[in-house]
Amino acid sequence: MPFHWMLVVLLAAALHAIWNAIIKAGSEKFADTILVTIGAAIVPGFLLPWIPLPAPSSWLYLVASVVIHFGYFLLVALAYRSGDLSYAYPIMRGVAPLLTALVASVVVNEPLTLGGKIGILLLCSGIITLTGDSSRSGQFGLAPTSFGLMNAVVIAIYTLVDGIDIRLAGNAGSYVSWLFFLNAFPFLALSVFRERQLFTTQIKTRWRIVLIGGLCTFCSYGLVLWAMTHVSIALVAALREMSVIFGTVIAAVFLKERFSPIRYLAAGLVTAGAVAMKVL
């Protein structure tokens, strides 16, 4: 993977870790998730009148992606309501790249180089090591594990759908803007019909920080999809999971979750995986 695209994906990974930490830090995970998705629609809402529509052939995938992302954000909220960021996050993000790489090699006809294969294996090994350390220290729980694994499958699905569709759309910025603008409507409806009072309270108390999370969400995934128009979907999907390392550091420093020595080993494996993608 060219170095400049690695930097783009790493920036996306850092932004991804930030918005996940924002949701985890809040007391109301569902309300904050709704606010983040609505906040992520604000910037594209201003952009839509000035950018071209995605190609007609991409709209079916776009609608499918909105439905899949709705499930993804719900599972994020459920995972963080039942488990620590440093446990649930690595499960969600660690399994997904392997699934994505396996399916992409067949569906998108993107066979991996030796460096790509080694890099993905090292990245996933490091990420799953984080989960194993959390499990050993007593943080294992059936609920966060189940939600994390389910979301790993969802992540792999939307990654492939969006990776294919953004190439059909003809304009990466247009596709990303429409995706995040449409993503907000199911959650807006949910807030109106089921969580109205809680949602109103969260707007009053946390609107600034959660809108920052929305901006991070939009920029993070926009950068990832932009990279996918130039680099293998599987490699981008794997490298963006460096967000797990960023997330673990945020969890340790700001959320006061434990950061044990074995997590340094995990960080080293993830870093080695990123290096393998570049040099092999």
N, C-alpha and C positions, 0 to 999 in steps of 0.2 A: 504494500500500500504506500503510495507517495506520502512524503512527510507532511506536506501541507494539508492533505486530507486527514491524516492522523490528528493534527492539531484541531481541525474543525470538529471531528468526532469527540475528542477529549473535552473540548469546551462544552459540547452538548451533554457529555457525561456529567460534568460538574454541575451544570444547570439542572439536570435531571435529579441529582442527589439533593439539591437545595429544595426543590418543590416537594419531594418526598419527605424531607425532614420537617418542612412547614406543616404538612398534614399530620405527621406523627406527633409533633410538639403540641398541637391543639387538643383541647379536651373533647371536642365534638368532631369526630373524624368524617362523618357523612356530610355535615354542614360545610366543613372546610373543603371537602372534595368538590361539592357543588359550587362553592365560591371560586375554587381554582379553575374549574372548567369554564365557568362563566367569565372569569377574568381573562382566560386565554382567548376568549372570543372577541374581546374589545378591540385589540389592534387589527386583526383581520377584518372586523366590521367596518373600520374606517378605510381599509385598503380596497375592499371589493369593488366599489364604483370605478376604481382607476386601473384595474387589472383585467386581462381577458379571462373569459370563462375557460375551464378545463375542456379538453376535447370531448365530444359526445361519447366516445367509446370508453371513457374513464368513469362516467357517472354511476354505473352499476356498482363498480368496485368502491366508489366513494361512499355510497349509501351503506354498503356492507361494512365498510370501515367504521362508520359512525355507530352502527349497532354493536360492533365488536368492541370499540372503545368504551361504550357505555358499560359493558360487562367488565372491562378492564378496570375502570375507575371504581366501580362498586367493590370489586375484589381487593383493590388497594386499601380502601377504607376498612373493609372487614379484616384484612390481614393486620393492619396497624392497630385496630381496636383490640385485637386478641393477642398480639405479640410485639416484641421489641423491634425497632427499626433494624438493628444490627443482626437480627435473626431472620425476620420475614423478607427483608429486602434481598439478601443474597440468594434465598431460595427462588424468589420470583425471577431474578435476573440471571442466576447461574445456570439454570436448566435450559432456558429459552434459546441461547445461542447454538447449543448442540442440536436442538430440534430444528431450528431455522436452517442451519448448515446442511443437515441431512435432507430436508425437503427441497431446499433451494437447488441442490445439486441435480435434482431430478426435474422439478417443476420449471425452474428458470434456466436450466442447463448452464449452471455456473460451477464447473468443477474447481476444486480448491488446489492451489499449489501446495507443495510440501510445507512451506513456511506457514501458509494459512491453516493447514491441518494441525501442525504443532502448536501454533499460536492459539487456536480455539481450544485445544485440549488443555493447554497451560492456563488460559484464562478461566475456563470452567472449573478446573481443579482448584485453583486459588479461591474462587468464589464459593465453591462447595466446602472448602476447608473452613471458611468463615462460619458456615452453617454448622459444621461438625463441632467447632469449638463452642459455639453457643449451646448446642445440644448437650455437650459434655458438662457444661457449667450449670445445667439445670434449667435452661430457658426453653427446652423443647416442649412443644404443646401440639396436640392434635389439630386444633383449630388453625393456628397460624401456618402450620406445615401444609395442611390441606388447601387453605386459601392460596398459599404461596405456589404450590405445585399446579393448581388449577390456573392461576394467573400466568405461570410460565408457558402453558399451552396457548393461552389467549395471546400473550405477547408474541409468540412465534407466528401465530395466525395473522395478527394485524401487521406484523413486520413484512411478511410475504405479500399480503394483499396490497399494502401501501407501496412496497418496493416495486411491485409490478405496475401498479396503477399510476405512480408518479411518472413513469416512463411513457405511459399512454397519454397522460394529460397534456403533454406538450409544453407545460410551463410549471416548474416546480413551485414557484411562489404562489401561483393561482391555486394549485391543488392543496397546498398546506393551509392557505387562508380559508378556503371553503371547508376543509375538513374541521378546523377548529371552530369556525363560525357555526357550523351545523352541530358539532358536538355539544354545544351549550344548551340546545333546545330540549333534549330529553331530561337533562338535569334541572333546567328551569321549570319544566312541567312538574317534576318530582318535588321541587321545593314549594311550588304553589299549592299542590294538592295534598302533600303529606307532611312537609317539614316547614310550613310557612312561618310559624312563630320562632322556631329555632333558627331558621335561616335569617329572619329579620334581626334577631339578637346578634348573630355572628357578623352580619354586615356592619352593625354599629360598633362592635368591639374589635373586630379583626380585619376590617376591609383592606387596610393598607398592606399588611403583611401577606394576606392571601392573594391580593391582586399582584403582588410581586411574584408569588408562586405561579399565578396564571401566566405572567409574562415569561417566566423561566420555562414553563411547560411549552408554550408556543415556540419560543426560540430554540429550545432543546430539540424537539422533534422536527422542527423545520430544518435545522442544520443536519440532522441525521438523514432525512429524506433527500435533501440536496446532495449529500455525499453519495447516497445510493444511486443517483443518476450518473455517477462517474466511477464508482468503485463497486466491487462485488457486494451484494446484499449480505451474504453470510459474514464477510469480514467486518463490515460496518456494524452489523448486529452484535458481533462478538466484542469489538473494541469499545463500543459504547457502554458495555457492562463494566468498564473501569469506574463507572458511577458507583459501583458497590464499594470500592476503596474510598472514594470521596465520601460516600454515605456513612461508612464505618467511622471515619475520622470525625465527621460532623456529630455522629451519635456519641462518640467518646468525649468530644470537647464541649459541645453545647447541650446535649441531652444527658450527659453524665452516665452513659452506659459504659460497661467495662471494656477495656482494650488490652487483651492479654498478649503475651509474647508470640503465641501461635498465629496471631493475626498479622504480625510482621512477616511471617513465612507466607501467609496467604497473599499479602501485598506483593511480596517478591515474585510469587508464581504468576500473578496477574501481570506484573510489569514485564516479566520474561516473555509472557505470551505476546504482549504488545511489541516487544523488540523482535520476536521471531517473525511476526507479520511484516515487519519492515525489512529485515536483513536477509531472510531465507528465501 
